[in-house]
């Protein structure tokens, strides 16, 4: 039998296709049977999500050599404790910030998941002991420090999506397979731009916004300035429901910049999210992962996530005190879609007053409280109570953390000469298929939207 000729790898899309969550991809070397995983994320948002998360993995976790983690969003890390519980004994690799952020994200998820059914199982899987075990199996490798696992060369490159987010570049038989994780909507206020990849042979790419383009990013800071100024003039409370990871830190940095330049008045800002407070501390540790301007400020001794007037309220009692603080004031709290978290209490208190403002800075999923507010509902229900929405509703969409359709196409365009096959993952079917069509039509490249559980052979 001929050896080292026509070597093959089997790539399986275990989950993270036909949907934007649940990233989990398996690469298997045909000859040595070495198996590696890329991401092991929670399936979120769909009605069947809870059931899907509980399902056994389609492979035997004890046979997996290594898991590479692109970034610390739950849809990329949330099922790692379950993988360990199911027998995974290999090593986990990511950049240093991803490992630090993961611990807090998983601990927070454990609280949320514990509210579901099967409390005993969740308590076992997300126990402190199992989370500690996960951390002890985890090695960190900075960007551009290539390393070798069996037949695979691995290199993390910056994807510009959240702190520490990586594109995983896998070299096999001299050719490159690239898993994008999530691709950042560069330029970001904090992070360097997503790196260009020009020499991938196989590309497994996210497609969250495969069929849509974002509004201009240029105006986002000016819009934020206007909303804050307007709120101060009206002596109101400005509520900003926001995601704890990256969006909160972006906002803190933007407010810090605006205050520093005297563009907005010095009003009290309450960071009312225990998770966001912990995650911001991780950001403060990693100034070297910021873009040139943000890194320069950190280097000169500035804390870019803090400013006069910022108050953190990790405890419930402190959170309740916010109500007694005089206006104008700003409250930043989770969750980003008002589907839970402390923002709900503030919405209950402040939405009925027309002098107040609620500012939506991210995508609001259908069925969430945030979506009802965005769609102009006059009355919403909070804890069974009718709450009139009289506060002003403002929106800024330029803060999206994902590349839009046009930017995704540009990302592919530069690898036109090398790329043999592209797989679109992590998107709703409409979005993934639209991107496939665009890649075929505009660039004449081979692209496919794989199905859940599908395996393909990659040839070298
Ligand atoms: Zn992400």
Boltz pocket constraint, residues with backbone or C-beta under 6 A from the ligand:
constraints:
  - pocket:
      binder: B
      contacts: [[A, 71], [A, 73], [A, 161], [A, 182]]
      max_distance: 6.0
